């Protein structure tokens, strides 16, 4: 296994072998079984966090050892790799380790034909015409977005606001203005004699054949969301909750007095450590006509470890308005890779997550709405090893996320940054 141009790991012989004898006292450095297994695991997961538990399992299989054994192993590996300063073996406190290796360039004999071929294509493109070449390049570098986007308006009673509508590309058509209004009113009905307790709002919506999600920020102004009384609601497009906003807001206040995932430690913002954690918190309400309103208390925690990758923690605690449903807790931990995409002119951040741990606490009882949600989460918990999150919008204190909960749900969340 190649670490650098000059250094490789021979797992069979348990040796670090250098092609340059001046780099080491000897061209070969012996490794123990644990050192070989731990280094091999780190190489296979290069540039990604590997947990302490995983490294202890590969380094000392079928044995119970203290974490000090792993710490000593890492210390010895760093000493044996010290002559290759381009190799970085970093510690992520309380989590594990990340191995950064230099990019190994391919041999020149493979690169020349490639460059010659590219040059020939460019020359051919100029002969055919730039109008043919440009769309071809764009189609390769910017694949089709998974969601179509359009701007429309919706009304909360007599108050109108903009809504950014996202529809899966698999849908045959996007909803018209009248159809979107109809689907929105399946979730929140108009009250002619009631005035909302805010003056403006902005909204995001995920509209699919199976579910509609609306995320609303009251008093949105000048590209900033105050982050107070955010409204997130989802339901079946044909049989929504048909909630009166006045009743919903009072129920929302009552239910959110008991919070499972919210981090109530603003004094920690004053601390300045070397590890940044972005914490997002929000509440999504699942509604169905004639059924109890179900609330999901969300938290997303991101720790960026550089080069658009890091750790993600996602938790959802779910209960209903009468506490008939015992709290269900759904937790995901994993490694994310972040990328930026252009969806019809809108910048979107995509987070591809490899799940390292997932938990789903089974409740004692379920309402009808909670039952449907539980079955979706159970299927996701049992079958999926990778998930994808999308961040559609972010300002100074909030963000809008498409969260995988069976299918993607739109959620507007508050944001808090900590330095650990």
Buried (B, 14 or more C-beta within 10 A) or exposed (E): EEBBEBBBBEBEEBBBBBEEEEEBEEBEBEBEEBBBBBBBBBBEBEBBBBBBEBBBBBBBEEEEEEEEBBEEBBEBBEEBBEBBEBBBBEEBEEBBBBBBBEEEEEEEEEEEEEEEEEEEEEEEBEEEEEEEBEEEEEEEEEEEBBBBBBEBEBEBBEBEBBBBBBBBEEEEEBBEEEBBBEBBBBBBBBBEEBEBEBEBBBBBBBBBEEBBBBBBBBBBEEEBBBBEBBBBBBBBBEEBBBBBBBEBBEBBEEBEEEBBBBBEEEEBEEEEEEBBBBBBBBBBBBBBEEBBBBBBBBBBBBBBBEEBBBBBBBBBBBBBBEEBBBBBBBBBBBBBBBEEBEBEEBEBBBBBBBBBEBEBEEBEEBBEBBBBBBEEBBEBBEEEEEBEBBBBBBBEBBBBBBBBBBBBBBBBBBBBEBEE
